[in-house]
Amino acid sequence: MSLALLVVATAWILYQGWRWLGGARGGAPAQDAQPEAPAAVGHVTFLVAAWNAAEEIPAFVRAFRALSYPDKDLVLCAGGRDGSLEVARALAGPDLTVVEQRPGEGKQRALRRGFPLARGEVVYLTDVDCRPTDAAVEPLLRAVGAGAQAATGIVRPLPEQEGNPFVLTQWAIVRFQARRAGPTSTGMHGANSVVRRSALEASGGFRQDAPSGTDYTLAKEFLRQGVTIAFRADSEMPTGYPDGLRIYVRKQARWIRNVAVLGAHYRAWGEVRSVATTMALPYGIFVLLLAGLWHWQMAGLGVLLLLHAFLNRMRYVRAAGARASASGAAGTVAGDLLAALVATRQTLRSQMTWS
């Protein structure tokens, strides 16, 4: 081993050990507190798009109707080849208005047509594969009740998914980052956000063109209007996490691509630089491993980068108070590298779709 690689490897081992011990000192996160009584925010409309979601709609509606917040209704934009519209209409009632989502319309335009039917002064934006709970909803309503024009939280797996190591690692990454975030955000999670109707109307009411990245576009329009987005890490909306590599790669690639393209449009250069680094990482590792055919020390650097990503994920799970899984950590590393490759290709081809 050359002296330079020995120095790098030693420094890397010491650094990883310091981070691992730091995570151990941090311990498990505090248990979720019991929900407080929500602030009075008036009527709340849940606005949801449901394309090809016939299997998800009944469970979502049951969860919505089970919420303790009494003054609410749901506008469901449903459509697709699987009979989603018919399933939604069968569940319609005084608290549930159904709007047809047409082929090729996309989420943004579906929400644009559904928004005028929203009766609430507060609009809750979430996804049909979520299962709203009081523990997730009430922190955001309290934020709005305290004066915020918009608020956003994070997501957690559905209860039946929490034993899946791949899913658990994804959640740990989200939770680790959320619990170190500040009280405000520059983005919004499309599965768990709430906004004042007045702020939504001032930002255009979904009038912007957004073939992909509805939540990202909405957040940036809010920021352009001077709206501060409150962040509540204690609001964790149960949702269906990708439990397989293919779906995970597709979703991650879409998120990376959206930030790269839309971030440039909104001049969010810090975010663009961050995802540019993410997109460059697999190429950098490949070049180092390839260079290892001539200089094996270069391959060693590539291996250290992979191990760094792997150990990061193990540490996140441990910091979240769960048992770290090598398979879950390795799966997310592979998924993120593949997603970066897919996002790069889509960005270069100017492909901005939901797929």
N, C-alpha and C positions, 0 to 999 in steps of 0.2 A: 504494500500500500504506500502510495506516495505521501510525502509529508503534508502537502496541501489537503489531500483528501482526508488524511488522518485528523488534521486540525478541524476540518469542517464536520466530520463525523462525530468527533468528541464534543464539539460545541452543540451539535444537534442533539446528542443524547442528553447532555446537561440541560438544554432548553426544554426538551420533552419531559424530563424528570421534574423540573421546576413547575411546569404547567400542570402535570399530573398531580403533584402534591398540593398545588394550589387549588385544584378542583376538589381534592379530598378535604381540604380545610373548609371549603365552602359548604360542604354537606349537601343534603337533599333540600330542595325548595320547601318552603312552608306549605302546609296543607291548605287547600282552598277554604276560605272562610265561608260561613253560612251566609246566603244572600240576605242583604238588608232590604227593607221596604223601598221600592223604587220611587224616585222623585216623580212628582206629578208633571207629566209632559203633554197631557192631553191625548187625543186620538193618535194611534200609531198604525200606519199601513205598512205591511210587509209586501215588498215588490219583488217578484221572483220570476225568472224565465225557466221554462221546463221543456226542452227540446228532446224528443225521443226518451222520455223519462217516465213512461207508464208505470214501471215497477217502483219508482221512487216517490211518486206523487202521493199515494195514500199514506205512507209513513210520515212524509213531511207534514201533510195536513193534520194528522193525528197529533204530532208533536206541537204544531202551531196552536191547535185548539186546547192543548193541555197546559199552555202557558198561564201563569196566574195573573198576568197583567190583563185586566178586563176590557179596556177600551182599545180594541184593535180590530183590524180586518186584513184580509189577504187579497192581493191582486196577482193572479197566476196567469202568466203568458205561456200557453201550452200549445204544442204542435209536434209534428213528426209522423213517421210512417207506422209507429207502433201503437197508435190509438191513444196517445197522451191527451189529446183534446177531449175525447169522449170520456176518458177516466176522470179528468178534471171537472168536466161538466156534471158528471154524476155526483160529485161531492160539493157542488156549488150550493150556496145558501146565503143568508143575510150577511155572513162574515166572510164570504168567499166569492169574488168576482173573477170570471174566467175571460181571458182575451186570447184569441187565436194567434199563435206565432206561425207566420207563413214561411214556406220553403225559401231559403236564400236570404231571409230577413236578418238573421243574426241576433245576438243578444242585445246589442245596443239599440237597434231599431224596434225590437220587441218591447223593451223597457220604455222607449220613447212613446209608443202607442199606449202602453199600460199606465204610464205616469198620470195622465189627466184623470184617470178613474180612481186614483188614490185619494181617499177622503181625509187622511191624517195630515196634521201639521208637522208630523215627524214621519220620515220614511225609513224603514229598515230594509237594507239590501243584503240578501243572502242567496244561497244556492239550493236547488231542489234536493241535492244529495246530503244536505245538512239535516240535523234534528235539533231544532231550537229548544233550549232549556232556560229556565229562570236564571241559572248560574251564569249563562253566557249573555243573555239579553239584558238583564237588569244593570250590570255595570255600565253599559253603553247608554242606557236610558238615564242613569244617574248623571253621567257626564254631560248629556244634553240638558238635563234639568238644572245642572249647576252653571249653565251658560254657554257650553260649547255649541258651535254651529254644526259640527261634524265630529264623529268619534269612530274609532276602529279598534278591533281586537285581533285575536289570532284564532287558530283552529286546533282541535284535538281529534284523535281518532274516535270512531264509534266504539262503544264498549266491547263489541264482539271482535274488534281488530287489535285490542291492546296487548294481546299475547303474541302478535306477529313481530318478530325481531326487525324486519325490514321497515314496517310501519312505525314501530317504536323509535327507531333511529331517526326517521324523518321528523317525528314529533319532538324528539329531544333537541334537534337542531333548532327548530322553530322556538321552542320554549327557552332554550339557552340564550338565544339572541334577544327574545322579547323581555326577559327579566333583567337585561342589561341596557334596555332602551330607555329613552327619556319620556317625559309626559306628553310629548307631541310627536307627530309623525309627518313625513313628507309623502306618504302613500296610504292607500286604503286597501283592506282585504275585501275582495268582492264577496266572500262568503260570510263576512261579519262586520258590517258597517252600518251606521245610522247617521242620518243627516236631517237638518231642518228643511222643511219644504221651501222656505224663502231662499235659503242658500242654494238649493238645487235649481230653483227657477232662475236665480241670478247667474248661475254658471251655464245656463243654456238648456237645462232639463233634458239631457241626453241628445241634444241637437248636433253635437260634434260627430264627425265621421269616425267610427272606431270598429273596423272589421275584426279587430282583436285588441285586448287590453282595455276593456270598458272601465274597470276599477282604476287602472293607472291613469287613464285619460281624465276621469272624473276628479281624481285627487289633484292632478296638475291644474285643472280648470279652477278648482277651489283655491289653490294657492295663488293663482293669478288674480283671483278676486279678493285676496287678502284674508281668506278663511283659514283659521287655525284648526288643524285636525288633532283632536285629543286622542291619546293612545292609552288603552287599558289592557295591560298584560293579564289581568285577572279575568278577562272575558275570553273564554275558550269555547268556541262553537264546535260541537261534535259534527264531524263530517266524514265522508268516505275518503280515506287516504288511498293512494295507489298501492295495491298489494302485489304488483308485478312490475318487472323492470320496464316492459314496453310502455305501459301507461305512464309510469314515472318519468321516463325519458321524454315522452311527448309533452307532458305538462311542464316539466322543467325547461325544455327547449322553448316552449311558447313564452314562458316568463322571461327568460334571458333575452330572447329576440325582442319582446315588447319593450323592455327597458333600453335595449340598444337603439332601437329605431325611434320609439316615442320619446325616450329620454333626450335624444338629439333634437327632436322637434321642439321640445319644451326647454331646451338648453340646460338640462340637468346633467352637467358635465361630470360631476362627481360620481353619479350613478352610472353614467356611460363608461367612465374609466374602470369602475369596479367590474362591470360585466365584460368589458373588453379583456381584462385580466383573466376572468373566468373562461372566456372563449379561447384565449391564447394558451391556457394551461395544457390541454392535451397535446397540442402541437409541440410545445416546449418539451414535454416529457418524451414524446416520440423522437424528437431530434436528439435529445440526450442519450436515449437508449440506442438509437442508430449510430451515434458517434462512438458508442461503446465498442463497436466492431473494430475501431482503430485505436481508441484510447479508453480502456475499461474504466478509468476513473470517472469519465463522463456518464457512463451507465450507472455508476454508483450514485451520482447526484440525482439521476432520474428516479432511482429506487427510493432515495431519501424523500423526494417530493411525494411519492405515492404513500410511503409510510407516514409522512406528516399528515396527509389528508385522512388516512385510516385512523390514526391515533386521535386526531381531533374529534372524530365522530364517536369513538369509544369514550372520550372524556366528556362529551356533551351528554351522552346517555347516563354516565355515572353521576354527573352534576345534577341531572334531573331526578336523581334518586331511584333509578332503575338499574337492572342488571345489564351490563354491556354485552353485546353480542357481536362476535367477529363476523358472522354472516351478514348481519344487518349493516354493520359499518362498511364491509367490503361491497355490499350491494349498492349502497348510496354513493360510494366513491365511483364505482363503475358507471352508475346511472348518471352522475353529474358530468363525468368526462364525455360520455356518449351524447348527453343533452347539449353540451357545449359545441360538439361537432355538428349536430343537427341544427342548432341555432345559428351557427356561422354560415352554413349552407343556405338556410332560409333567408338570412339577412342579406347575403350577397345576391340572392335571387329576388329580393323584394317581395317575399312571400309573407303576407300578413293575413292569415286566416286562423280559425279556431283549431284546425287540425295540426 
